[in-house]
């Protein structure tokens, strides 16, 4: 990427980024021409290539910008400091819904980019995702209280089940070609409520269970889940 991009007025930078988000969110990577992005931004195609060497550079810059902005919102909602898993999830959902409402094209782009299969950018997107989000998620899980869950729960399996369910839902949204934010918020709220009924202890108080054994279970679950994430 040409450093001259950063010398542009902020408003002009944002116009180019918004154009990229819009075009890429409406099409696959392969079917998103730089010409259309330039026209949407109100600049010539040659000038766009002056700022970004090629389509891949622009796409990955947009992805990194999305990741950084998402983490900013999750941090603002204090998602990473919670000891209650479902409190963290509910805060995270609200943060992401606000982000999508404020920047709809960015939100749609993020979801489509995660499932993009084009070999030119797929590996780079996944590598960036794990760099940005896995470390944060691992740090957040260290804060969680294992005593909140039903006795004997396979915590790593619970995390995987939640991940698979969420990924499947988002994939279905992408396949429809339209992301309904209100419906997404409603569906995830119901899903979190369902998980609470399955995985949380039925007693309101479980302070007596916060002992050395529960800490050991948590450490082992972090280790097992981390090993799974590396594959």
C-alpha positions in Angstrom: 0.0 0.0 0.0 1.2 3.5 -0.9 1.9 5.7 2.1 0.2 8.5 0.1 -3.1 7.0 1.1 -2.5 8.2 4.7 -1.7 11.7 3.5 -5.2 12.0 2.2 -7.8 13.9 4.2 -9.6 11.6 6.6 -12.9 12.1 4.7 -11.3 10.9 1.5 -9.7 7.9 3.1 -13.1 6.9 4.6 -14.8 7.3 1.2 -12.3 4.8 -0.4 -12.6 2.4 2.5 -16.4 2.6 2.5 -16.5 1.9 -1.2 -14.3 -1.1 -0.7 -16.5 -2.5 2.0 -19.6 -1.9 -0.1 -18.4 -3.6 -3.3 -16.7 -6.5 -1.5 -19.7 -7.1 0.7 -22.0 -7.4 -2.3 -19.8 -9.6 -4.4 -17.2 -12.4 -4.0 -13.6 -11.4 -4.0 -13.2 -12.5 -7.6 -16.2 -10.6 -8.8 -15.3 -7.3 -7.1 -13.5 -5.2 -9.7 -11.3 -2.3 -8.6 -12.9 -0.2 -11.3 -16.3 -0.4 -9.4 -14.6 0.4 -6.1 -12.9 3.4 -7.6 -16.2 4.6 -9.2 -18.0 4.2 -5.9 -15.3 6.2 -4.1 -15.4 8.9 -6.7 -11.8 8.5 -7.9 -10.1 7.0 -11.0 -9.0 3.4 -11.1 -5.4 4.4 -11.7 -5.5 6.6 -8.5 -6.8 3.7 -6.5 -3.9 1.6 -7.7 -1.7 4.4 -6.7 -2.8 4.0 -3.1 -3.1 0.2 -3.1 -0.8 -2.0 -5.2 -3.5 -4.5 -6.1 -6.9 -5.8 -5.1 -5.4 -8.2 -2.5 -3.7 -5.3 -0.7 -6.9 -3.4 -0.5 -8.9 -6.4 0.7 -6.5 -7.3 3.5 -6.2 -3.7 4.6 -10.0 -3.6 4.9 -10.1 -6.9 6.8 -7.4 -5.7 9.3 -9.3 -2.5 9.8 -12.5 -4.5 10.5 -10.6 -6.7 13.0 -9.1 -3.7 14.8 -12.5 -1.9 15.0 -14.3 -5.0 16.2 -11.8 -5.4 19.1 -12.2 -1.7 20.0 -16.0 -2.2 20.3 -15.6 -5.5 22.3 -13.2 -3.7 24.6 -15.6 -0.8 25.0 -18.3 -3.2 26.1 -15.9 -4.9 28.5 -16.4 -8.3 26.9 -12.9 -9.5 27.8 -13.0 -8.8 31.5 -16.1 -10.8 32.5 -16.1 -13.9 34.7 -19.5 -15.0 33.5 -19.3 -16.6 30.1 -22.8 -15.6 29.0 -22.5 -12.1 30.3 -19.4 -11.8 28.1 -21.3 -13.3 25.1 -24.3 -10.9 25.6 -22.0 -7.9 25.8 -20.2 -9.2 22.7 -23.4 -9.5 20.8 -24.5 -6.0 21.6 -21.1 -4.7 20.6 -21.2 -6.4 17.3 -24.8 -5.4 16.6 -23.9 -1.8 17.3 -20.9 -2.1 14.9 -23.0 -3.5 12.1 -25.7 -0.8 12.6 -23.1 2.0 12.5 -21.1 0.5 9.6 -23.4 -1.9 7.8 -21.1 -2.5 4.8 -18.2 -3.2 7.1 -20.3 -5.7 9.1 -21.4 -7.5 5.9 -17.9 -7.5 4.6 -16.5 -9.0 7.8 -18.9 -12.0 7.6 -18.4 -12.5 3.9 -14.6 -12.2 4.2 -14.5 -14.9 6.9 -16.1 -17.4 4.5 -14.3 -16.2 1.4 -12.7 -19.3 -0.4 -10.6 -17.5 -3.0 -7.1 -19.0 -2.7 -5.5 -15.6 -3.2 -6.8 -14.2 0.1 -8.4 -17.1 2.1 -5.3 -18.2 4.0 -4.3 -14.6 4.9 -7.7 -13.8 6.2 -7.8 -16.9 8.5 -4.3 -16.2 9.7 -5.2 -12.6 10.6 -8.4 -13.8 12.3 -6.5 -16.2 14.6 -3.9 -13.5 15.3 -6.5 -10.9 16.3 -9.2 -12.9 18.0 -7.8 -16.2 19.3 -5.3 -14.5 21.7 -8.1 -12.2 23.0 -10.5 -15.1 23.4 -7.8 -17.2 25.2 -7.1 -14.3 27.6 -10.9 -13.9 28.2 -11.4 -17.5 29.0 -8.7 -17.3 31.7 -11.1 -15.0 33.6 -14.1 -17.3 33.5 -15.3 -19.0 36.6 -15.7 -22.8 36.0 -18.0 -23.0 39.0 -20.8 -21.4 36.9 -21.2 -24.6 34.8 -22.9 -27.9 35.5 -20.6 -30.4 37.3 -18.6 -32.7 35.0 -19.1 -30.5 31.9 -16.6 -30.9 29.1 -15.8 -27.2 28.8 -13.6 -27.5 25.6 -16.5 -29.4 23.9 -18.9 -26.7 25.0 -16.8 -24.0 23.4 -16.5 -26.1 20.2 -20.3 -26.7 20.1 -20.9 -22.9 20.5 -18.4 -22.1 17.8 -19.9 -24.6 15.3 -23.4 -23.4 16.0 -22.5 -19.8 15.5 -20.4 -20.5 12.4 -23.2 -22.5 10.8 -25.7 -19.8 11.5 -23.5 -17.1 9.9 -22.8 -19.3 6.9 -26.6 -19.7 6.4 -26.9 -15.9 6.5 -24.2 -15.4 3.9 -25.8 -18.0 1.6 -29.1 -16.0 1.8 -27.2 -13.0 0.4 -28.8 -10.6 2.9 -27.8 -10.1 6.5 -30.8 -9.1 8.7 -29.3 -7.5 11.7 -32.5 -7.4 13.8 -33.2 -11.1 13.0 -29.6 -12.0 13.8 -29.8 -10.3 17.2 -33.1 -12.0 18.0 -31.7 -15.4 17.0 -28.5 -15.1 18.9 -30.3 -13.9 22.0 -32.5 -17.0 21.9 -29.4 -19.2 21.3 -27.6 -17.7 24.3 -30.7 -18.3 26.4 -30.8 -21.9 25.2 -27.1 -22.4 26.1 -27.7 -21.0 29.6 -30.4 -23.6 30.3 -28.1 -26.4 29.2 -24.8 -25.4 30.6 -25.3 -23.3 33.7 -25.6 -24.8 37.2 -29.2 -24.7 38.4 -28.3 -23.4 41.9 -28.1 -19.6 42.1 -25.1 -19.8 44.4 -22.1 -21.9 43.7 -19.4 -20.1 45.7 -18.5 -23.2 47.7 -17.5 -24.9 44.5 -14.8 -22.3 43.6 -12.0 -24.5 44.9 -8.7 -25.8 43.8 -10.3 -28.6 41.8 -12.4 -26.1 39.7 -9.3 -24.1 39.0 -7.5 -27.2 37.8 -10.5 -28.0 35.5 -10.3 -24.6 34.0 -6.6 -24.7 33.4 -7.0 -28.1 31.7 -9.8 -26.8 29.6 -7.8 -23.8 28.4 -4.9 -26.2 27.5 -7.2 -28.6 25.7 -9.0 -25.9 23.8 -5.8 -24.1 22.9 -4.4 -27.3 21.4 -7.6 -27.8 19.4 -7.4 -24.2 18.1 -3.9 -24.8 16.8 -5.0 -27.5 14.4 
